[in-house]
């Protein structure tokens, strides 16, 4: 992948992180308003989602530092990581039944 495409991918990756940060802030606000038992569940899920988002930030640093040879392997791992994050969000959404959820942010930072 040439440098221009790598930079564009990294920019999309950063934008996805920002989308997820905003989504998690919304979850945090919902958890604060929820009944006690649901609040506990949502806070636990929020913690897991934040860890996954921290993983995304670390993956971005790896992408930025990757050599041409290692780029595709790291990118493949990043795509799996986004899938894991989406699955965790979907699970959280199911636990928060009855509350409005905006669509899962982004589908693929690669295009």
C-alpha positions, -999 to +999 in steps of 0.1 A: +000+000+000+015+033-010+021+061+015-009+082+004-033+052+010-017+045+043-022+081+055-058+081+043-064+048+062-048+063+094-070+094+091-101+072+088-089+052+118-085+084+139-120+095+129-134+061+140-117+064+173-134+099+178-168+084+168-164+056+194-153+081+221-185+101+215-206+070+216-190+058+248-197+093+264-233+088+255-233+053+271-218+068+302-245+094+304-272+067+299-257+046+326-258+075+350-296+079+344-304+042+345-319+022+373-293+008+397-291-027+383-290-016+347-265+011+357-241-015+371-244-036+339-238-006+317-209+006+337-192-028+334-198-029+297-186+007+293-153-004+310-149-032+286-156-009+256-131+017+268-104-010+271-112-020+235-110+017+225-076+019+242-066-011+221-076+009+190-054+038+200-025+014+205-032-002+171-032+033+155+003+039+169+014+005+155-001+015+121+018+048+121+051+031+129+046+001+107+071-008+080+058-016+045+062-053+052+043-052+085+015-028+074-009-054+061-006-077+091-013-048+114-042-036+093-057-070+093-055-071+131-070-036+132-100-048+112-106-077+136-103-053+165-130-031+150-152-061+146-147-071+182-156-036+193-188-036+173-198-070+188-192-057+223-213-026+215-241-048+202-240-069+233-242-037+254-271-024+234-290-056+240-284-052+278-298-017+276-331-028+260-356-002+255-332+026+252-325+043+218-292+034+203-278+053+173-263+030+146-229+015+153-203+040+142-185+033+109-184+000+092-149-002+079-121+024+081-105+009+050-133+020+027 
